[in-house]
Amino acid sequence: QVQLVESGGDLVQPGGSLRLSCVVPEDIFGSNTMGWYRHLSGKAREEVARITVGSITRYLDSVKGRFTISRDADKKSVYLTMNSLKTEDTGVYYCNTIPALKIRSHEYWGQGTQVTVSS
């Protein structure tokens, strides 16, 4: 059974930082571009950042210079370090492959982790 387990979300003040983590099954981690997505209130889920197996990265324009995606092959984990957080970053953050995993033709999503940026 596939499981993507996100963690690290929290309540933080504007300007603060968080580091999100995602543990990825080995057979998925080693052969896929991984990404972080987010679901902001009232908006469709969007891709925030991606990292290839070769560690080439790409970011959503609104997070460039503030967020950093990384991967650890030993821990089979993907991370999103978020600095200078803004209230508009508030939402549920998910990790997944790029494109998202499909199981029996349906997209699979983990439970996500809630990030709340508020004073």
N, C-alpha and C positions, 0 to 999 in steps of 0.2 A: 504494500500500500504506500503510495506516494505521500510524503509529508514535507512541507516546507514550513519551518517554524521560525517566525519572526519574533524579535524581542527588542527591548530598549526604549520603547516609547514612554513618554512621560509628560508632565506639565512643566513648562519652562517659560521664563520671562522673555520678552522680545530682546534680541541680541545674544541670547544664550546659545548653548550647544548641546547636541545629543549625538550619540552613536548607536545606530541601529545594527542589529546582527541578524543573520539568517543562516540556519544550518540546512544544508542541502544534501540529499542522498548522493552517495558517491557516483552512482552511474549517471546521474544527471549533471553533477558538478563538472566532471572532467571533459564533457563534450559539448557544452552549451554556453552561449553568451547568456549571462545573467543580468537581471535588471531589478531596479527598485521602481515601483509604481506608487501612486498615491490617489486616494479618492477624497477629494475635497467636497464639502457640503454643497449640494446643488449643482455639482459638475460631474462629468464623466471621468472615469478612472484615466489617469494619464501616466505615461512613462516619465520618470524623473531622471534616471541615469542608467547607463548600461556599461558592462565590462565584458570584453571577449575573453576567451581562454588565454589568449596572448596578452591580456591586460591592456588592451586598447579601450579607452573610455570615451563616452559621449554623454552630454548633459542637456537637460531642458534649459532653454535660455535663461529663465527666471531664477535658476539655482546656480548657474555658472559662477565660479569664484567663491561660492559659499559651501557647496556640498562636494564631497569626495567619495567616490565608490571604490572599493578595493575587494580583493579576494585572497583567501588564505587556503592554499592547496592542502596543507597538512591538516587543517581543521575542517576542511570542506565547508567553508563558510564565506558568506559575502557580507560586506559591511557598508553602511552609509554614514559617513561622518558629516554632521550638519552643523555649520557655524552661522553666526549672525542671523539667527532664526527670526522670522517675521510672523505676524499674526496670520498672514495669508498662507503660511505653510501648514496651518492646522488641518489635520485630516488623519485618515487611516493609511498607513504605509504597508505595502506588500512587497515581498520579493517573489520573483518568478523567472522563468526562462524568457528569452526574447526569440520568437513570439511566445506567448503564454502557453504553458503545458496544456495538452488536451488529453483527456481520459474518456474513452468511448465517445468521442466527438464533442465532449463538453469541456470548456475551460476549467482547469483546476486552480483554485486560489486557497491559500492558507487563511488563518484567522486574522492576519494583519496585526499591526501594533499602532496604538493611538498616540499621535503627537498633538499636543495642545500647546500653542504659544499664546500666552496671555499674561497681562500684568495684574 
